[in-house]
């Protein structure tokens, strides 16, 4: 290995470890050196959790094994266009204003999430449809977020997909908030590498 490659690998390792220690995820798209960027993408993808084949995990993947969006995501994006999910979640939040009752605020957040999720599930066809239209799943939302960022963030409708996932899994939004907004790679590169 030559000196330049060795120093690039060392720089990559240091930047990845610094990123991990700060609690954030490195925005690999912003690495200017193409060799370092490709190494960072390869490292990110190697470290990303792989989905469980089938729907046996706790959280259904928004992407199928062939890299396209699952039908439940397509339905959720259609509902988003109509405003039904956002409207239902907003109505649930408004109905849950329990600030006049002592300690109610401690429980209102979880109740709101459950009711919003129920409304979103109903709008896409229910829990059975969610599972039947997914051929991959994850055991944790953290695993799903890491995989989505590493392999699918270049998708043309990625922001809408993240919204659809958050509608079904309300805690996903907080988990995904630490990921960069810029895609790892372009959609063309993403589909070519799957």
C-alpha positions in Angstrom: 0.0 0.0 0.0 1.5 3.4 -0.9 1.8 6.4 1.4 -1.2 8.2 -0.1 -3.5 5.2 0.3 -2.3 4.6 3.8 -2.8 8.2 4.9 -6.3 8.2 3.2 -7.3 5.1 5.1 -6.0 6.5 8.4 -7.9 9.8 7.8 -11.0 7.8 7.0 -10.7 5.7 10.1 -10.1 8.8 12.3 -13.1 10.7 10.7 -15.4 7.6 11.2 -14.3 7.2 14.8 -14.7 10.9 15.5 -18.2 10.8 14.0 -19.2 7.7 16.0 -17.9 9.3 19.2 -19.9 12.5 18.6 -23.2 10.5 18.3 -23.8 11.7 14.7 -23.4 10.0 11.4 -20.7 11.1 9.0 -22.1 13.0 6.0 -20.1 11.0 3.4 -21.5 12.9 0.5 -19.6 16.0 1.7 -16.2 14.3 1.5 -14.5 16.1 -1.4 -11.8 13.5 -2.2 -13.5 10.9 -4.4 -11.3 8.1 -3.2 -11.9 8.9 0.4 -15.7 9.3 -0.3 -15.8 5.8 -1.9 -13.9 4.3 1.0 -16.3 6.0 3.5 -19.3 4.8 1.6 -17.9 1.2 1.5 -17.2 1.4 5.3 -20.7 2.8 6.0 -22.3 0.1 3.9 -20.2 -2.7 5.5 -21.2 -1.5 9.0 -24.9 -1.0 8.1 -27.2 -3.6 9.6 -28.6 -6.0 7.0 -32.4 -6.6 6.9 -34.0 -9.8 8.0 -35.4 -11.7 5.0 -39.1 -11.9 5.5 -41.4 -10.1 7.8 -40.4 -11.7 11.0 -38.7 -8.6 12.5 -40.5 -6.0 14.6 -40.3 -3.3 11.9 -41.2 -3.8 8.3 -38.6 -2.4 5.8 -39.8 0.3 3.5 -37.8 -1.3 0.7 -38.2 -4.7 -0.8 -35.3 -7.1 -1.4 -35.1 -5.9 -5.0 -34.6 -2.2 -3.9 -38.0 -0.8 -4.7 -40.4 0.7 -2.2 -42.8 -1.7 -0.5 -46.4 -1.3 -1.4 -47.3 0.0 2.1 -44.9 2.9 1.5 -46.5 3.6 -1.9 -49.9 3.7 -0.2 -48.6 5.9 2.6 -47.1 8.4 0.1 -50.5 8.5 -1.7 -52.2 9.2 1.6 -49.6 11.9 2.4 -50.6 13.5 -0.9 -54.2 13.6 0.2 -53.1 14.9 3.6 -54.9 12.1 5.5 -52.0 10.9 7.6 -50.9 14.4 8.6 -54.5 15.4 9.3 -55.2 12.3 11.3 -52.0 12.8 13.4 -52.8 16.4 13.9 -56.3 15.6 15.0 -55.0 13.0 17.4 -52.5 15.5 18.9 -55.2 18.1 19.3 -57.5 15.6 21.0 -54.7 14.6 23.4 -54.2 18.1 24.9 -54.4 17.1 28.5 -52.4 19.9 30.1 -55.0 20.7 32.7 -54.7 17.3 34.3 -51.7 16.8 36.5 -49.1 14.3 35.1 -51.2 13.8 32.0 -48.4 15.3 29.8 -46.1 12.4 30.8 -48.5 9.9 29.1 -50.0 12.1 26.4 -46.9 11.8 24.1 -47.0 8.0 24.0 -50.8 7.9 23.7 -50.6 10.4 20.8 -48.0 8.3 19.0 -50.1 5.1 19.4 -53.2 6.8 18.1 -51.4 8.5 15.2 -49.8 5.1 14.3 -53.3 3.5 14.4 -54.7 6.2 12.1 -51.7 5.8 9.7 -52.0 2.0 9.7 -55.7 2.2 9.0 -55.1 4.6 6.1 -52.7 2.3 4.3 -54.7 -0.9 4.8 -53.8 -2.2 8.3 -51.1 -4.2 10.0 -51.7 -7.3 7.9 -51.2 -5.3 4.7 -48.1 -3.7 6.2 -46.6 -7.2 6.8 -47.8 -8.8 3.6 -46.3 -6.1 1.4 -42.9 -6.3 3.0 -40.3 -9.0 2.3 -37.7 -7.6 4.6 -37.8 -6.4 8.2 -35.6 -5.2 11.1 -35.5 -5.9 14.8 -34.9 -2.2 15.7 -35.6 1.2 14.2 -32.0 2.0 14.7 -31.0 -0.8 12.3 -33.6 0.3 9.8 -32.4 3.9 9.9 -28.8 2.9 9.4 -29.6 0.6 6.5 -31.9 3.2 4.8 -29.2 5.9 5.0 -26.4 3.7 3.8 -28.3 2.0 0.9 -31.3 4.1 -0.1 -30.7 7.8 0.8 -30.2 8.5 -2.9 -33.7 7.5 -3.8 -35.6 10.3 -5.7 -38.5 10.3 -3.2 -36.4 9.5 -0.1 -37.8 12.4 2.0 -41.4 11.2 1.4 -40.3 7.6 2.2 -38.9 8.8 5.6 -42.2 10.6 6.3 -44.1 7.4 5.4 -42.0 5.3 7.7 -42.4 7.9 10.5 -46.1 7.9 10.1 -46.2 4.1 10.7 -43.3 4.1 13.2 -43.5 7.5 15.1 -40.3 6.9 17.0 -38.4 6.6 13.7 -38.4 10.4 13.2 -36.3 11.0 16.3 -33.9 8.2 15.5 -33.5 9.4 11.9 -32.9 13.0 12.9 -29.2 12.4 13.5 -28.6 11.3 9.9 -27.4 13.9 7.4 -29.9 15.3 4.9 -27.6 14.8 1.9 -27.8 11.4 0.3 -24.9 9.0 0.5 -24.9 8.6 -3.3 -27.1 9.5 -6.2 -30.1 7.3 -7.1 -28.3 6.0 -10.2 -25.4 4.9 -8.1 -27.7 3.4 -5.5 -29.6 1.3 -7.9 -26.5 0.2 -9.7 -24.9 -1.0 -6.5 -27.8 -3.0 -5.1 
